[in-house]
């Protein structure tokens, strides 16, 4: 399938650089079988039915953005080099040292064996460099690494935000869901950013059920597809877990006639990774690299709440697969014309499957 089928023009001013306050005051476009309807996140309880099961991703964003220094080398001259590091995948975590894959800049100024310092208590050795990525072995592991990272790291804001403004003190809270629990993501499950305690109270009063599962979001979620055809794209993998108890609750809700409503594409990808052909959700604890494009048959999810996504991205392909390519292109065109805010700090969509092609 050609990737350019999923391209669209987005005016830069539609990209949200900060969230609305309160979080549930964001707008929400309801894409249904009869077209797109302008709503608000606060209307979610009206769109859901008693007995529906809302499934959210409880991953917690770590302060994965680091600013370091590679000291001047003894040979070859030159001075210290400032290095920006974005951690994106934990490989090992021994007490002697944590090992991570990371994006590094300027990559060409680094080579294997280089030392990078991030202040007085955290440093790493470059074990391997592949293009803009590197494998880094840190001088601390376990709880000591986590504490050092919390002290010197910053929220890993998406590149389309970080390029336009500096990190702010409030970003650490803004770029985290109110129900985040499990450390491990380098990007927020952004549909979940819209939820507040008040919204959860309204949903509970409506009789909507709720369950959390865990998928640690990697930085690959921001990357547009570089290939010309989807068959040539290599999907990034992410670690997820659905426990036996969580699977049983989700399955019971569906068996009783409730819909499974995924909050975010991360929750949807994990549910679909764990679903069998009959739509039963099985316990899951593994990496998933599921790549969903139009033609995919959804098994475990009946509705989806998500944000507005990048052109040519795997996430826009996913929503086209779920609600129909034409329906989503029409919905995005409406959203752009109506002034909806896009991407991580932007507004939301509530999608029901139209299968309109």
N, C-alpha and C positions, 0 to 999 in steps of 0.2 A: 504494500500500500504506500502511495507516495506521501512523503512527509509534508509537502507543500499544500496538501489538502487541508491541513490543520493550521494554516497561517492566517493571520488577520492583522489589521493595522490598529494600533492602540496609541492614542495621543499621550505623550509623556505626563501631562497634567492629570491623567486618570490614575496614576500610580500613587497609592497612599503612602505617605512617609511617616505617619503616626496614626494610632488608633483613635476611634471616637470614644467619648466618655459619656455615660457609662458604656461598658462593652456591648450590652444588649440593645443599645440605641442604634446599632448599625442597620442599614437597609438590607433587605433580603428579597431576591427575585425568585418567585415561585414558578418553576417551569413544569407545566402540567400538560396533559394530553390536549387541552384546548388552548394552549399558548402560554405566554409569559405574563405574570401578574406581579405588580409592585407591592411588596409587603415589607415588614420589618422583622428583625430577629425576635422582637418581643411578641410577634404573632405566632411563634413556633407552636405553642400549646394548642392553638386553634387548628393548625395544619395536621397535628398528630391526633391519634384516636386512643381512647382508653385501651390499655393492653399492648400498645406498640412498645417495642424494645429499642431504646436509644443506646447505641454502642459507641463509646468514646475511647480515645487513645490517651492513656494516663502517663505517657512518657514525659520525662522532665528534661528541659534543655540545660546542658552544661555550659559553663563559660569557656567555650572552645576557641575563642579568638585570642591569640597571643602575640605580643610584640617583643621581639628578642634582638640580640646582637650576636653576630658571628665575629669573634675577635680577629684582628689582623693576623695573617699567617706569617710565620717566620721567614718562609721563602716566597719570592714573587712580589714582595712589596705590597703597597696598598694599605689602607687603614681598616678600621672596623666597618662592618656592613650591617645595617639595620635589616631585620628579617621579619616579615609578617607570616604567621602560621595559623592555619585553620584546621584544627583536628576534625577528622570526619569518620574514623573507624578505629575502635579499640581492637588490637590484635591479641595482645597478651597483657596480663596484669599480675605479675609476680611482685612480692614485697620488695624485691631488690630493684625493680624498675618496671614501669609501664611502657608498653610498646604500642604506638599509634601510627596509622596512615594519616597523612596530612597534606593539604595544599600549602605550598610555600612560595613566597615572593621575596626577592628576585631569585627564581630557581636556578638561573644560570650562574649565580655567584656562590652556589653551594656544591659540595662534592662529598663523596663518602668519607667518613671519618671526621668531618667538621664538627665543632662544638658550638652550640647555640645556648646563650644564657638568657633567662627571663627573670632577672633580678637576683637576689641573694640566695634563694632557696630552691629554685627550679631551673634545671638545665637539661640538655639532651645531646645525644650524638646522632649524626645523620648516618644511618646504617646503609641506606640505599636511596638513590634518587632516580625517578622515572619521569622525565618531562617536568610538569608542574607539580608533581606529587613526590612525596618522600616518605620513607619509613623512619620513624624517630624513636630512639630508645632513651627514656627519661631516667634521671638519677633517683627518682622516687617511685614507689608503687603503692597499690592498695589505698588505705585511708590517708596516708601521708601525701600521696600524689593528689588525691581529691582535695585535700585541704590547701595544698600549694596552688592548685589550679583555681580554686575559689578565691584565693588572695590576689592572684596576678592576671587571671583571665577576664575576658569581657564577653558580653552576649554576641553570638555570631550572627549579626543581622544579615539578612539576605543581601546579595551584592547590589541589587537594584535600589536598595535603600542606603547601604553603606557608601555607595559612590556619590550620593547626593547630600548626605549630612553626617555629622560626627555622632558617635555613640553618646547617649545621654544617660544620666543616672537612673531615670525611670524606665529605661529599656529593659533592665533586668526583670522587672515585674511585668511590664507590658508584653514582653515576648515569652510569656509563660502562662499556661492555662491555670485557672484557679484550683483545678483538681489534679495537677501534676504530682506524680508520686515516685516514679522509677527513673533515676538518673540514667542518661545515655544518649540523648538526642543532640544533634548539632543544628537542628532546625525545628521550629515549633510545628505541631499539628494544628495549622492555623484556623481551621473551622472551629476548633475548640476554644479559641481565644474569645469568642463572642459570648460565652456562658458566664453567668453570674449566679450568686447564691439565690437572688430573687427569682431568676428565671427557672432555676431548679425547683424552687418552691411551687411556682405556677405549673410546671410540668408534673410534679408529684400530685398536685391537687386535681389535675386533669386525668390522673390514672395512668400516666406514662411510666413505664418501667425503665430502669437504667442499669447498664453494666459497663465496666471499663476493662479493656484489654491493653496490651503493651506492644507497640512497634517503635523501635528506636530509629528516628528519621535521620538519614544521611544527607550530606551536602549534595549528592547527586540529584536530589529532588529539584534543585534550581537549574540544572543544566538543560538547555534546549537540545533537541536531537540533531546531531551533526550529519547523520547519514541522509541520503536522498530517499531511501526506502526503509520502512519500519522493520523489514526483515533483516536489515543490516545493523540495527541498533543493539548494542549490548546493554542490558538493563543493570543498574546498580543493585546490589543486594542489601537487605536490611534485616536485622534480627527482630523476631517477634515471638510473643508467647500468649496463648490462650489456655488457661487451666481447665481441668476437667469440670470444676464447679462453674466456671464462667460459661463454658460450652453448654452445660446442662441447662442453665438458666435461659440462655439465648434460644436454645432449641425448644424449651418448654413454652416460652412466650409465642413462638411461631406456631407450635402445635395447637395452641389455644386460640389461634386466629389473629394474633398480633403481627404487625409488620416489623421486620428487622431494619432499623434506620441507622445507617452508618454516619457518624459525625466525622467527616474528613475522608480524603482518599487513602490516608494511611490505614485507618480502621477498616475501610472497604477492602483494601488489598490484603490485609491480614485475614479477614473473614473469608474472602474468596480462596485464599491459599489453604485455609483449613476446611473448606466445605467439600463434601463428597458430591457425587452426581445427583443424589436425591435432595441436596440442599442442607443436609445435616452438618452442623459445625462440630468438628472433632478437636480434641485437645491438640495443641501445636506448640512446639518449642524448637525453633530452627531459624535459619536464614531463608528469606524469600526474595526472589527476583521476578515475581510475576509481572508480566507486561500485558496490559489490557488495551486492546484496540477494537474498533468497530468489527462486529461479527462474533465477539466473545459472548458466550451464554452465561449470564449471571446466575449463581446458584444459591448464595447465602444472604443476599442483600436485596431489600425491596424498595428502599428509598435512600437518598443521599443528601446530606447537607455539606456544602463545601464552599470554598472561596472562588474567586475568579482567577484563572491561571494564565501562564505565559503562552504566547503563540508557539506553535511547533513543539510543545512540551509533551511529555508522556502523560501528564495530568490532564491536559486538554483533550488528548486522545481518549483517556479513560472516560471523561464525562460525555464525550461524543458517543462512545460505546454504550454508555448507560442510558442516555436520554435521546439519542439520535443526532447525527452530525448536523443535519439541517436545522433541527430544533435548537441546538446549542449555538450554531452560528447566528441564527436569528436572535436568540436570547442575548448573546454577547453584543450584537449590533444595537439592540435596544438598550442594553446597560450602558454602553458607551455614549449613546445619544442622550440618555436620561441622567448622566452624571454619576453613575455608580463608581465607587472607589475600588481599585483592583489590587490584587496580590495579598501579601501576608497581613498587612494592617487594614485591608480593605473590607468591602461588604461581602455578603454571603449569597448563595443560591440554595434553594431547596428543590431537588430534582426528583421527579417521578418518572419512571421509564416510559418513554413514548414509542421507542423502537422505530422512529420515523426515518431511518436511513441516514 
